[in-house]
């Protein structure tokens, strides 16, 4: 809440806008402008005097104690103000300062500050304002800060240097860096000059969290104010920009420093070598190494060690070895740091014999290898999966160095990764015997590895066995266990752990919420997944791109297309930029939902945004183009993918082959099929099925058979879709006997027919008028618990009716309606004709009336057959109605003919 400005007329008795005493030079002075004297002049006082005044309250201790007692006695109101008025106003300044020194509550301090202001004939002095600023900073109620600074500006004085520095230090200590920056900017807004040390303190803190933009802004402000920036400040900035990979900016700062005639010292060269090297600029690091020697600086141990480490990480081991030998030549006392770095370099390259040789050489020179050197070797052995050798080194190292907690953690990690839990627990016991106790990292390693190995009970046992007084679980502990439980389907246990995390005061991050959302959706509990997302928003946890991409992927897979679109827009609304994964998820989800035609627009939006497509993105877009009929565009992308160095996968080839097969470009599809095989791509059943389906639909049965034979020769097992493609082709070619042979082969290979399989066979048998055989398959289908489609019902009922088995046809028709089926016009007409032919004229007429009520079209042939049956049965009234309908239909057809 912003405080109202007090009466500006009582700030200073002798203040006026035209007064010459409030000059810009004074406002920008490093001194605070002091109180007004009797003649209305302004006297400057030093920070030292200000500090003494602030630290030693001049008001009588008894009076200060009494005022503080009154202030703490109850809520602010008229009785409290009356009690305060009893004190002598001659000591008002000293008393106010003394009381403000004691107060900690911001609201109470401001109310007292305002009350004291009203009781005197002049405004507060700088000391009081500085104290009030300190109270606001310590209580972190920064909303009041701008108002107080504005009043100080109107009064003609600003915060003292000490106050400015102390406020920034308080913010830094409490990680309120944005508030510290805002305070400095507010000071500048009111023409105050922030202290040099306030700037450097905040720059150091921002550099530590790699906030380069604000750091550079503060640096430029210091230059604008005329502060002399030094080598140390340049070093801080160059280090942070190089660390975050902004190499050009780091070099620009370095050039600026040189142009200002600063001498680059060895510390800055070492920083440049280390940071530029870690940013992957190995040649640039080499340049700095040689440049410093040109400028007469002798590389020290830090220089050599940093450069060796850079070369090792850049896979330039030979150069690293040469530099190490240059450093170590004729050196009596070996540099342990350089040896550790070189040993780690050998280990990372898998050259363990050379690493062991260097250990022995270090011993021969009289330097015992430290635990750091051995930990480096063990870490590298762990990355290479050499567990047995690591255990041997672990035992040998005890001759030279005692294993520390990190050593034991490395070994425990390796054993857990190898699934040797019992051995890991033994190492943990040995650790305790050595006087070391597992820390949270040790337990996190074990819990994480056990979760990944799906040994959830063991992981939970370790978590429950943690002594929270000695080793408290941290956010990573909870995150690993929550994710592990969720991935194994124990989502309720995962959520319970999340609630326990909240109870213990831990703030779940986006990783925890991502895990919960993904696993709830994966378990088919999408509503709970949505609730978790809403809870995350309510808890104030900021969304990251990974969370929103995962959530969007989940909702698309759950069939919530509109929600998926909303989440894509939410990414932009959150100030995030959709990446290639975001677009891939969106395109894939829309393609699956039948909106493949939107692929084209989204693809070009992704390109315009500058997204670099990876293999998964290419596959998604190619699939979208194929399913939307843009096969030529998909072909172009396939060629682009190869040019960009992305190897097409089975998914890529499968999408394009399927797209070509569906538009009858089978020769091209087959050529692509052969290309994929020639490049060693392991083709799957889906790709083979696409070709079988394509060849079958155009009647190229022999080629479809050859593809099926090749599939089986490759050791692949045809799935139900593959068999259905072949059966459908045979039925359409009226090769019904061959289709029945295939059906038997299908069952022999333990591939269970589905409803579509039976529908194909029933349709085929009815087409060749083998109705009884078709009905046998119908009954078998029913026994299997498969639900026939409308087409299958129509086919079977029609077949039974045509075969004269009207009793079964009628029973099937009634069962179809009882099960919620909605007969179409074709089915009604078939049943009317069947009943009429079977001399069941009145039943046929009843169905005729039902058909008319349903609004379905009655065919002319059906009316003729029914009319004949009604005449035979002497149902003349009903025959007249049918005849009338028939005449109306004839008139309509005649009218249409002449239109």
N, C-alpha and C positions, 0 to 999 in steps of 0.2 A: 504494500500500500504506500503510495507516495504522500509525503507530508505537505501540508500547505505552506507556502512561503510565509515567513513572518513579516511584520511591518518593516519595510526597507528603511523607513525613516529613523529607526533606532539602532541601525547597525553601527554607525559612528556619528557623533554629534557634529563633527566638522567635515563630513564627507560631502562632496559635490562632484558632479560629472566633469566640471571644468578644472577641478583641482589638479595642479601639476605634479603632485607627489606620486600619483599612481601611473608611472610610466611603464612602458613595455619592458625596458631594461631591468626595472625592479621586479616586475612580475616574473621575468625569466631568470632572476638572480638565484644563486644556489642557497641564498639565505631566505628565511621566512620574513615577511614584513611584520614588524612588531606592533604592539598596541599604540593607540593614539595617546600623546601626552597632553598636558594642560593647554598648550598653545595650538593644538590641532595638528602638530607635525607628526610624521611617521618616523619611528626609530627602528633600524634593522637590528636584529639580534642573531647571534650565531646558533648553529645546531647544538653546540656544546651547552650553551646556556639553556636552550629549549629543552634539551635532554635532562639537564639537572632539574629544571622546573617540573618536568613531567614525572620524574622519578621520585622527587621529594616533595610531597604535598605540604603547602605552607599553612593551610588551615589548621586550627587547633585540633588535635586528635580527638579531644572530648566532643567538640562540636560535630566533627565528621562522623564519629560513632553514633551520636544522637540522631543526626539526619538520616544516616543509613538505617538505623533502627526504625525510624518513622516510616521510611520508604518500604521497608520489608514487613511492616505491621499489617498491611491490608491493601485492598485495591485502591487505585487512585480515585480521589474524589474531593469534594469541598472540605470534609473533616481533616483529611491528610494535608491539604494545602494550608489550612488554618494552623495546623501544628508546625508546619515548616516556616510559617511567617513569623514565628516567635524569635527566630535567630537574628542577630545583629547584622544589618545590611552592610556595615563598614567592612566586614570581612567577606563580602559576597564572593569576590574573585577567588580568593584563596580557598574558601569553603567549597565552592563549586568544583574547583580543580581537585580538591581532596576527595570529595564525594565521587566524582567521575572515575578517579583512580580505583575506587573500591567496587563500583558497580560492574556487573557482568551482563545483566539482562538489557538488551537493546531497547525494547519498548519502554521500560522503566527509565533508562538513562535519557531517552529522548524527551519523555514527559517532564522529568526533572529539569533538563536542559531548557525546555521551553518555559517552564514555570519561573526559573531563575531569571530568564531573559525578560520576562514581563515585570519582574519585581525591581529591575534596575533601570536607570535612565540611559544606559548605553548597551550596545551589543556585547556579545561574548568576545573574549580575547583568543588569539591563535591557539594558546595552550588547550583551552577547552574544546575547540573544534578538533584539534589533533587527537585529543583523548577520545572524543566521540567517534571519530573515524576508526580508531583502534578497537573500540568496543564493537562497532558494526562488523569489522573484519573478523574479530575473534568469534563472534556469534554467527558468522556467515550469512548475515542478512544484507546481502549486497544491493538489494533494491533501494535502500535508503542512501546509498553512497553518492549518487549523482546529485540528489537534492542538497546534501551537505556541501559538496564541492561547489555547487552553484552559489550557495550563500557565501561561501568563503571568497569566491570570485567577486561578488558584489561588494564584499567588505574590503577588498583590496589586498588580501593575503592568501597564501596557499598552504598546502600541507608541507611540513618540514621534510627535509631529506630523510631523516631517520624514520618518520612516520611512513613515508612513501616506501622506503626499503622494507620496513617491518611488515606492512600490509601485503606486499608482494611475497615476502618470505612465508607469511601465514598461509596465503593461498597456495603456494608451491607445496608446502608441507602437507596440506590437506587435499592435494591433487585438484585444486580448483584453478587450473591454468587458464581456462577461458575467462574466469572472473578477474584474474590478475591482469590479463590482457585488456579487458574492458575497463578496468580501473585506470590503467595507463592511458588508454584512449580518451577516457573522460577527463583526465587531467589535461591532456592536450587540447581537448575541446574548449576548456575554460582558460586556455593560454598559460597553464602551469608547466613547469619544466620537470618532468620525472627525473629522479636521481639516476646517476650512471650505474650504481650498483643494483638498482631495481631492474634496469634493463638487462644487465648481464646475468643476474640471478634467474630471471624469467627465460632468457635465451638458453641458458644451461638446462633448465627443466624441460623446455619444449624440445630441445635437441635430444634429450634422453628418450622422449616418446616419439621422436622422428616426425614432429609437426613442422615440416619445412616451410610452408607458406607463411605462417605467423612469425616464425623465427626470422625469415628474411625481411618481413615487414618491419619488425622491431629494429633490426640491424640498420635498415635504411633510415628509420626515424632518428636513430642515434647520430647518424651522419648529418641529417638535416639540422639537428640541434647543435651541431658543432662539436660533439664529443669526439675525442681522439680514440678511434678504435685501434686495438693493438694486435700483435701477432697471435696471442692466445685466443682472442675473439674470432679472428679469421680461421684459426685452426679448428675451433668448435664448429663453425659453419661448414667448412670444407668437409669435415668428418661426417656430419649428418647427411649432407647432400650426396656424398660418395656412397654412404651406407645404403641409402634408399635407391641407388642406381641412377640418380640425376647427375650423371658425369659431366655433362656440358655446363651445368650451373656451378659445379664444384671447380671446374677448370676456369670458369669466368671469374669466380672469387679469387682464385689463385693468381690470375693475371692482374686483377685489380689490386691485389696486395703488393705484387711486384712493381706495378706502375706507381704506387705510393711510396716506393723506395724502402719498403720493409725488407729486412733480411730474413730469408727463410731459414729457420733453425732446424736442427736435427729432429726435434720433436714433430714438427710439421711434415718433414720428409717421411718420417716413420709412419705417421698417420696416413699420408697419401699412399705409401706403398701398401699398407695393410688394407685400407678401405677400397682403393681402386682395384687391388688384386681380388678382394672378396666380391667385388662387383663384376668380376670376370674379365677385367681389363689388365691382363697379365703383361702385355707389351708396354702399357703405360706405366705399370709398376716398375718394370725393368728400367724404363727411361728415367724415372725419379731416382732409382738406385744409382745409376751412372751419373746423373746430373749433380747429385750431392757431392760426389767425389770431385767433379770438375770445379765446384765452388769451394773446394778445400775442406769439406767436412768429411770426417772419417766415420764410416759406418760402425755403429756399435753393435752389441749383442742383439738388441731389439731389432735393429735394421736387418741384420743377417737372418735372424729367426723368422721375421715377418716375410722376407723375400723367399726364403726356403719354403715356408708354408704356402705362399701364393703359387709357387712353381709346382709344388706337389699337388695342390688342388686343381691346377690347370693341366694335369696329366703331362707335365714336362719334367719327368723324374730325372732324366740325365742331367739337365741343367741344374736342378736342385742339388744333386749329388756333387756336381763340379763346384758349386758355390759353397756347399758345406765343407768340402775338402779344402777349399781356399781359406775358409775361416779357421778350420781346425789345424791347419798346417803350423807346425812348430809352436803350438799353443800348449803351455804346460798344464794349465787348469782347463779342462773341457767345459764348454757352456752346456749346462744340463738342459736348458730350454731348447737349444738348437738340436741336441741329441734327441730329445723327446719328439720334436717336430719331424725330424728326419726318420725316426723309427716309425712314427705314425704314417709318414709318406710311403715308406716301404710296405707297411701293412695294408694300406688302402689299395696299393697296386698289386697286392697278393704275393709280394716277394718277402715271404716270412723268413727265409734263410738269411737274407741280407739284414733283416731287422734283428734277428738273433745275433748275427755277427757284430752288429753295431753295439748291441748290449755288452757283449764280451769285450769289445774295444774300449768302451767306456769304463768298464771295471779295471782293465789293464792300465788305464791312465789314472787310476786311483780315485775315480768317482763312482760311487755305488748308484746304480740306476734307481730312480725313485718309483713310488707307486704310480705316478702319472705315466711313466714310460710303459710299465706293465699294463696299466688300464688301457692305454692306447692300442697295444698289441691285442689284448683280449677283445676290445671293441671291434677291431678289424676281423679277428677270427670269427666273431659272432656274425658279422655281416656276410662272411663267406661260408657260414654254416659249418665251420670246423670245430664241432663241440669237443671231440675227444682231445684234440690238440690244445684247445683252450683249457681243459681241465688239467692237462699235464703242465702247462705254463703256470696255471694257478697254484699248483703245488710247488713248482720250482721257485716262484717269485718269493716265497716265504723265507728263503735264504737271504735275500737282499732287502726286501721291504715288506712290512706288514700290510696285508690287504685292508683297505678301508671300506666304508659303506658302499662307495661307488663300485669297487671291485666285486663285492658280493652281489650287488644289484645286477651287474653285467652277467655274472654266472647264472644267477637265478633266472634272468630274462632268457638266456640261451636254453636252459633246461626246460622252462615252461613252453618255449616255442617248439621244442622237440617232443613235447608231450610227457616229459619225465617229471611229473608232479612230486612223486615221493622223493626223488633226488633233490629237487628244489627245496623241499621242506627240510631235508637233512642239512643242506647248505645254510638254510635260515637258522637251524639249531646251532650249527658250527659258528655262525656269526654271533649268536648270543654268548656262546662259550668264550669267544675272543673278546668279550666285553663290549661288543657293538650291538645295538638294538635296531631292528628293522624300522626304517622311517617310512613316511607316507609314500615315498617313491617306490620303495621295495614292495609294499603291499599293492600299490597301483599296478606295478608290473605284473604281479602274480594274478590279480583280479582281471586285468585287461587280457592277458594271454589265455587265462582259463575261459573267459567269456568267448573269445575268438575260437577256442577249441570246443565250444558248446558244453563245457563242463560247469554248468551254472550252479549246481549244488555246492561244489567245492569252492567256487568264487564267493557265493553267499556265506559259506561257513567262515571264510577268511574275513569277510566284511564284518560279520557278527562278532568274530573273535577279536576285533581291534579294540585295544584299550584306549578309549577316547581321551583319557587324561594324559597318556604318553604320546599317542599317535592318533591325531584327529583326522578323519577322512576329509579330503578336500573336494572341490568341484569336479576334478578329473576322476576321482574315485566313483562318485555318484554317476558321472556321465558314462563311464565304461560299463558299470553294472546295469544302468537303466537301458543302455543300448543292447547289451548282451541279452538281458531278459526279454526285451521286445523282439529281437531278431529270432528268438526261439519260441515266439508265440505267447510268452508269459507277460502279456501287456498289463494285466491287472497288478501283478507284482511290480512291474516297472513303474506304474503310476503311483503305487503305494510308496515306493522308494523316492519318487519325485516329491511326494507330500512330506516325507521324512526330511528330505533335503531343505524344504522350505521351513520346517519346524526348527531345524538346526541353524537357521539364519543364513544359509547359502542362497545366493541369487542365481537361479538357473540361467544359463546362457542360451544362445540360439541353437547350439549343437544339441543340447538336451531336448529342446522343443522339436527340433527337426526329427530326432530319433523317435519321440513319442508320436508325432503326427504320422510319420512313415509307417511305423509298426501297427498303429491302430487301423490305418487304411489297409495294410497288408493282411490284417486279421479279419477284414470284412466289416470293421466297426467304424464306418466313415463318420457317423454322427459324433462319436467320441473324438475322432481326429479333428473335426471342426471345433469342438468345444475346447480342445487343447490350444488351438490357434487363438481363439477368443480370449482364453485365459492368459496367454502370453501377452496379448495386447493390453489386457487389464493390468498385468504385472509391470508393464512399462518396459519390457525387454525389446530392444531394437531388432527389427528384422534384418537379416542379411540376405544376399542374393541366393546363397545355397538353400536356405530355408524356403524361400518363396518358390524357387525352381522345383524343389522336392514336393512341396505342397501342391503346386500346379500339376506336376506329373501324377500325383496321387488322385487328384480330383478328375483328371481326364480319364485315368484308368478305371475310375469308379463310374464313368459314364456321365459326369456332370460337366458337360461341354461349356455351358454358359458361365459356370463358376470358374472354369479354367481360363476362359477369356478375361473375366474380371481380374483374376490374379495376375495375368500378364500386364494388364493396365495398372494394377496395384504396384508392380515393380517400379514403374515410372513415377507413380504418385509418391512413392517413398524416397524419391531422389536417386534411385539406383538406375544403372544402365543395363538393359537386358543384354546378356552375353550369348554366345553361340549355343550354349546349352538351353537357355531360355527359349530361343527360337526353335531349337530342335524339338523340345517338349511340346511347344504350341503346335508346330506343324504336324508332328506325329499324332497328337491328340485329335486335331481336326481331321486328319486323314482317316483315322479309325472311326470317327463319328460321321463320316460321309461327306466331309467338306474339303475334299482333296483339291477342289478348284481354287481354293484360297492360297495354295502353296506358292503360286507364281508371285503374287503380291508380297507375301511375307519373305520370300527368298530375296527379292530385290530390296526390301526394307533392311534386311540383314546385311546385304552387301553395302548399301549406302551408309549404314552405321559403322562400317569398317570391321565387321566381325570376320575373323579368319576361320574358315570352315575346317574342322577336323574330319576324320573318317566317319564318325558317327553322324555329324551334321550332313555330310554329303549323302550318306545312306538314307537319312530321313527325307531330305529334299528330293532325291532321285525317286524314292518310293512314292512320294506325293505326286510328282509329275507323272509317273507311270499310271497311278490310280485315277488321275484326272484326264488321262488320254493324251498327255503331252509327252509321248514316248521319244520323239526326236529331241526335245529339250533334255530329257533324261540322258539320252545318248551323248549329247554335247557335254553335260556335266560329268559323265563317266570319263570322257577324254580329258576334260579339265582336271579332274581328280588325279589322273595318271601324270599329267604334266606338272602338277603341284607337288608331286612326290608322295602322294597318298596311295597306298596299294589297295585296289578294290578287294573287298572281302566277299564271302559267300552271300552276305546280305545284299551287297551291291549288285552282283551278277544275278542273284535270284529275283530282285525287283525288276531289272530290265528284261530278263528272259520272260518273266511272267507278263510284263506289259506288252512285249512283242507277240507272245503267244495268244494273248486275248484279242489282238487285232489281226490275227491270221498271218503275221509276218514270221512264219515258222522257220523258214530257211535262215533268216538273220538270227533268230533266237537260237537255232541249233549251232550256228557258227560261233556265237558268243559262248554257248555251252562248251564247245570244244576249246575255245581260247582259255576259259577258266581252268579247264583240266590241264592244259599245256603249261599254265603258270603255277601249277601245284595247289590250286585252291581246292580244299576239301568240300565238294558239293554235298548237300544234304538231301533228304527225302523231299523237301518242299520244292527244290529246283527241279528234280526229276518229275514230280507230280505236275508241275506247270507244263512241262513239255508233253507228258502223256495226255493231259487234258486238251492241250492245243491240237496235237495230232489227231486225237480221237474225235474232236468236234467237227473236223473237216473231212472225216472218213478215212484218214490215213492210218488204218488199224494196224497194219504191219509195222509201221515205224513206232507206233505207240507200244506195241509188244516188244520191240527191240530195246526201247528205252527201259521198259519194265525189267527185261532180262539183265540189262547192264546194271541196273539198280541193285538187283539181288546178287549179282556176281561181285559187286563192290562190298558185299557184306552188310548192306543197309536193309532194313525191314520196311516194306511198304506199310503205310498207315491206312486208316479207313478212307481218308480222302483220296489217296492214290488208287485204291481198289474201286472206289465209286466212279472216278474219272474213266477208268478202263471199262467198267460195267456199263456206264452210260453210253460210251462209244459203241460197244457191242450191241446194245439194245436198239440204238438208233439205226444201226446197220442191219437190224433184224437177225442178228446172229445170236438168237436166244439160247440155243443149246451151248454155245461157247461161253455165254454169260453165266449159265448155270455151273459150268465147269470151273470158271474163275471164282464163283461164289463159294464153291466147295473148297478150292485151294485157299481162299481167304480164311475160312474157318479152321482149316488144317494148320495154318500158320499162326493160330491164336489171335487173329485180328477180329475183334467183335464187330459185327455189322451194326450200323446205326439206323435210325428211322429213314434216312435218305437212301440207304442201301436197299432196304425192303421196298421203298416207293419205286425205285428204278426197276426192280425185278417185277413187281406187280404190274406196273405200267407196260413193261415189255411183254409179259405173258398175255395181258389183256389185248394188246395190239395184234398178237398172232392168234387170238381167240382161244387161248388156253386158260379159260376162266376158272375152272376147278383147281388147276395147279396154282393159279394166282391166289385163290382163296386159302389154299394150304399155307402159303407164305404170309398171308394176312393173319391167320391164326397163330402162326409161329411168332410173328411180330408182337401180337398181343401178349403171348406168354413171356416174351422178353421184357415186357413192361414199357415198350416204346410207344410213343404217342404219334399216330398218323397225322399227316398234314391234310388240309382241305383237298389238295389235288389227289392225294392217295385215297381219301374217302370217295371222292367223285369217281375216280378210276375204278375202284373196287365195286362200288354200288352199280355203276354203269355196266361193268362186266357181268355181275350177278344177274342184273335185269335182262341183259341181252342173252344170257345163257338160260333164261326162263326160270331161274331160281329166285322168284320174286319174294318168297318168304324170308330168305336170308337178306335180300336187298332191303326189304322194308325194316327188318330188325336192326340192320346196320344204320339205316337212315335215322331211325328214332333214337338209337344210341348216340349217334353223332350230335343230334340236337340236344339231347339230355345232358351231354358233356359240355354244353355251351357253344357248340359249333353253329355257325351261321351259313346255311346252304345258299349257294349262289343260283343264278338263273339256270345254268347248265344242269346242276344237280336236280333242281325241281322238275325240269323238263324230262330228264331221264326217268325219274320216278313215275311221273304221270304216264309216260309212254309204256313203261314196264307194267304198271297196274292195269292199264287199258288192254294191253295184249293178253294179260292173264285173266281177262274177263272179270276184273274187279272194278267195274265202271264207277260205282258210287264213291269208292275210296279214292279213285283217280280224280273224280270231280271235286271231292273235299280238298284234295291237295291243289287242284286247279284254283279254287277260291282262295286258299291260303297264299298261293303264289301271287295272285292279283292284289291281295291285301298288303303283301310285302313290297309291292311295287316292282317286282321282277318281270322281265319280258317273257312272254309265252310264245314259243315258236309256232309258225304256221303248221308245220308237220305234226307237232304235238297236238294242236287243236283238231286236226283231221283225224288222227288216231283215236283221240278221246271221243270225238263226235260219233265215229263209227261204233265204238264200244257202247256208248249211251243208247244209240238206236237199237243195237242188238239186245240191250237189257230193258227196252221199252221205257227208258227214263226220258220221256219226250220234253218235259219242262226244262230239265237240265240241258238237254240237247239243244233246245231253242236258245238258251243263254250262250252256250258255247258257239252256236252258229252265228249269233249276233256279234260276238267278239271276233269271230273269224271274218265276218263281212266288214267290220270296222277296220280290221287290220289290212284287208284287201284294199279298201278305199284309201287308207293312209299311204299304202305302197303305190297306188295309182297316182295319188296327188304328188307324191315325192318324185315320181317318174317324169312328170310333166313340168316340174319346177325349173 
